[in-house]
Amino acid sequence: MAGQGTERAFIGSFTSAGGRGITVVAVDLDSGALTETGVVENVDDPSYLTVTHTGSGPVLYAVSETTQGAVAAYDIAGAVPRPLCAPVRVRGEAPTHLSVAGGHLLTANYGSGSVTVLPLADDGTPQPPSDVLRHEGRGPDPARQRGPHAHQVLPDPSDRWVLSVDLGTDSVRIYSLEPQAGTLTVHQEVKLRPGSGPRHLAFHPDGRHVYILGELVPTVIVCRWDAASGVLEPVGSTSLVPDGAGDVVSPSAPVVAHDGRHLWAAVRGTDTIAVLSLGATGEQADLVASVPCGGRWPRDLVQHPSGTRLYTANERSGDVTWLDVDSATGIPHRAGSLPVPGASSIAFV
């Protein structure tokens, strides 16, 4: 286990781009510094990770973002992650995101434009899929939106609903999950600005607001969320980059501060972190700063559980940067970095 004054985290990477798999790191609780302690190399392109806690202990899940599409699971109670099983196929192509809801593992499959449900055993081992729901539709961008591209799937804070963000159809789908059968039913599909290419969303701590990040048009869309009825309502949008930022601008990951005062968004191309003020109610997002992310092509942005730091997985510069956050302004400042080839995702225990 991590020593006194440290905790563990895991970094996913693209093995097809020189990554080594899943890097295990110790996190210094005082400085935020990362120190590599090991590498897990039994799965291809583990580009997105998440950690959950079961009755048997913590479990790490990883997508295998390949044409075959699979998930891997690891018991991380000990110092070395132990595979719970061989990678399980998701019956979808290029899964880019996964989460746990209602005793099931969910994957968003970008290549096939679908969402997969995999039941979980008591120890967290994923079983073969119980449902695969394919999205339908397209968007106006001929290069990126010729068909559906599910990019994220996650439960809402009330655990009543599952939301899936689809870049190809410019929409967010709200599902109900039937826990016994492990099946999804579409409750609502919310259409967004054509060509915006929504990628990921994040919830406000109040559970009543959602922020959707556009990848093709660099904006954050502010929405009201009613967990009682499962209704999502867009109410406004804000640009994530200043005027004149250039042509290659590709936002990747939104993060909402634990206190709900700020939203941060990683922006590839400009290689920055956009800092937005969310105001008193969370219903207005104002861009207040744009600061360097500490590397090139920040694919993931994660807030440390303490709320005092941000970590960026910089895919093209091959490193993870940690940034201290000014508690008054929300503006992050680079504090250090760790080389991680092909870095794509960060998950804390």
N, C-alpha and C positions, 0 to 999 in steps of 0.2 A: 504493500500500500504506500501512498505518498507519505513522505515524512512530515514532521511537525512544521507548521507554517506553510505547507503546500497542499494543493489538491490536484486532481488529475483532469485532463481534458484529452480529446481525440480530434485529429485533423485528417479529413478525407482528402484524396487527391486523384488526379487523372493519371493512371498508369500508362495510358496511351500517349501521354505527353511528357513522360519521364518521371512521373510520380512513383513512389515506392509502395503505395497502398495506404494503410491507416497508420499515422504516426501517433504514438502515445507520448504525452508530455506531462511534466510536472509544472504546476502554476504556482509561483511564489505569491503568497497572499498579500505581502507588503508592497512589492514593486510591480506585480503583474507579469514579471518575466517568465518566459517559457523555456524549459529545458527538456530536450528529447530524452526519453527513457526506453523507447522500444519502437518496433515497427511490425505491423501485421500485414502479410503479403499474400493471403490466400484468396483474394477476390479482385477481379478486374474493375478498374474505374469506379472505386467507391467514392463517388462525387458528392454524396450527401449523407449525413449521419444524424442520428438522434439517439438519446438515452432515455430509457424509461425504467421504472422500478416495479418489480413484481414481488410476489410473496417469497420467491427464492433469492431475491437480490437484484441489483442493477443489471440491465441488459443494454448493450449497444447494438443498434441496427444500422446497416449500411445498404444503400442501393448499389447495384452493379449497372452503371449506365452504359449498357451495351445493346446491340441489336437483339440479343437473346433475352435480355432483361431479367434480373434476379435480385433477391435480397439476401443478405447475410446477417447472422445474429451471433452475438458473443456474450458469454458470461464474464462480467468485469468485476466480480467480487474480489478476485485475487489480483496480484500485481501484474500478471500477464493475461490479456484477453484470451478466453478459451472459446473456440467455435462451438456453438450448440448443435449445429448440423451442417451438412453441405449446403451451399447456396440454393435457394428455392426459386424456381422460375415464376414470374408474375403474369405470364401470358400477355405481355405487352412489351413494346420496344422502348429502350432508352428511358427508364425511370429516372426522374430528376429530383424527386422529393418523396419523403415518407413520414408518417406520423402514426400514433397509436390512438385508437378511439374504441370504446365499448368492447374491450377484449380482442380487438382485431388490429392488424397492421395494414395501413392503407398506403398505396403508392400512386403517384401521378406519373403517367407514362407519356413523356413528351413525343416520342417517335410515332406511337400508335394513337395518340389522342384519347387515352382511356384512363380509367381509375380502377385499381385492383384492390380487392378485399381478401386478406389472408387471416384466417382464425389463428389465435395464439394458444399454445398449450399452457398449462399452469406455470411452467418454468420459463415461459416467454419464447419457446421455439415456434417459429412460423410453420403453419401447415399449408398444403396446397390451396390455391385460391378457391373461395366460395362464391365469388362474383367478380366479373369484369364488365364494367359499364363503359361503352365507347361513346364519346361525344360526337356530335354532328355539327357541321357548319364550317364557315370559312370567313376570312376577312379580306380587305381590299389590297393588302400588300402581296404582290405576286410572288415575291421571294420567300416570305416568312409565314404567309397565312393561306396557303392553298388548301389547308385542311385543319382539323383540330390539333392542338398541341397542349395537352394538360401539363401544367408546370408546377403546381403546388396543390396539396390536399391536406386539410387539417380540421380538427374539431373546433367548434367555437368554445368560449370559456364556460358556457353552461353545460357542455357535453350533450346538448340536445340535438345538435346539427353538425353536419360535415360540409365544409366549403371547399370547392375546387376552382382554381384560377386557370383559365385557358387562354393562352397567348394567341392561338390561331383563330378563335371565334370571337375575340373581344368580349368575353363574358365571364361571369362568376356563377357557378351552379351551386345551389344549396340542396343538400341531400338529407333524407332521414336514413339512419342505419338501423336495420332490424337485427338486434344482437344474436338472437337464436339462430336465424338462418344465415346471417352474415351477408345480407344483401342491401343494396342501396336503391332508393327511390328518389327521383328528382322531385323536389318540392317547389323550386323556383329557379329560373335562369335570368340573371340580371345582365342586360346588354349595356356595354360601355361605349365610349367614343370609338367609332370605326377607325381601325388602324392603330389604336393605342397600344395593342399588344400587352395586356396585363400579364405580369409575371408572378408576383408574390403579394400577399397582403399581411397586415399585422393588426392586432386588436389593441384598442386603448384599454388601460387597466379598469376603466369604469364598465367595460363590457357592453357599452352602448354605441361605440364608434369603431369604424374600420377604415384602414388606410390601404389603398390598392396602388401598387407601383406599376407604372407603365414602362415596358422595356423599349418599345418602338417609338413612342412619343414620351420624352422624359418628364413625366408628371406624376404627382401623387393625387389620387382621387379620394376625397373625403366622403364617407358614407355613414348614415345612421344604421344601427343594427338593433332589431327587436328580437331578442332571444325567445320571447313567449310565442311569437307567431312565425319566426324564421324568415323575416322579411329584411332585405338589404335595400337601402335607398341612397343613391348617390346625391350629394348636395353641393359639391364644389370640387375644384381642382386647382393645383398650384404647380408651376414649373419647378423642376429640381435643379436647373442650371441657370446662370446669369445669361443675359443676351450676349451673342457672339461666342458661345462656348465651342462651336465647331460642328462638323457634320457627324462625326462618329461619337455618339453619346448613347450609352446603353446601360440604364440603371439595372441593378441586380437584386438588392436586398434591403427591405425596410425594417427598422427597429424602433419601437416606442419605449421611451424612458419609463422606468418603474413608477415614477411619480406622475407620469402622464403629461409633463410640461413640454417635452420635446420629442421630435421624431428625427431619426438619422436615416439616411439612405446612401448606400454605396453606388457610385456612378462610374461605370467603366468608360473608357475613352478619355474623359477628363481626369480619371483616376483621382476622384475626390470623394469626400463625404459631405453630402448636403445636410445642413442643420436647419430644421424648421421648428418654429414655435407653434404650439398647439392651443395656446390661449387658455382661458379659464374653463371653457366648456368642452374643449377637444373638438369643436366643430369648425374651427378655422385653422388652416395651416399656412404659415408665413415663412418664406425662405429668409433666414437671417445671416447665414454664412455658408461658405463652401471652402473646405480645407483639404489639403493633400491627404490621401489615404495611407501613404507610406510605402507604396509599391505600385505595380502595374496590373491593371485589369482585376479590380476587387470583385470576386465572384460571390463572396459571402461576407456578411457583417453580423457580429454577435455581441450582445451586451453581457458582461460578466454578471453573475448572479448578485454581486454586491451593488451593482448599478454605478460603480465608479469608473469603469473602463469599457472601452470597445476593442474588439479584435477584428481585423480584416484578413481574409484569406485571399492573397494576391496571386492569381493563377499564373500570369505571364512573367512576373518577376520571381516567382517561386519562393514566396516567403509569407509568414504570418506576422503582422504588425500589431502591437498593442499601443493604445492611445489612452491617456488619462483625460477624463472629462471634467471641465470646470463646472462645478455644481450650480453656479449662479447663471451662467450663460448657456450651458449645454455644449460649448465648443470643445472638441477633442484636440489634444496635442500629442504628437508622436513621442513615445517613450522608449521603444526598442523593437527589435524584430528577430525572428528565428527563420533560417533557411528551411523551406519545405517545398521541394520541386512539385509543380503542378497543383499547388494548394487550392482547394475548392470549398471546404466546409469545416466548421468548427463546432464541437459539441462538448459542453461541460457535464460532469457527473452530477 
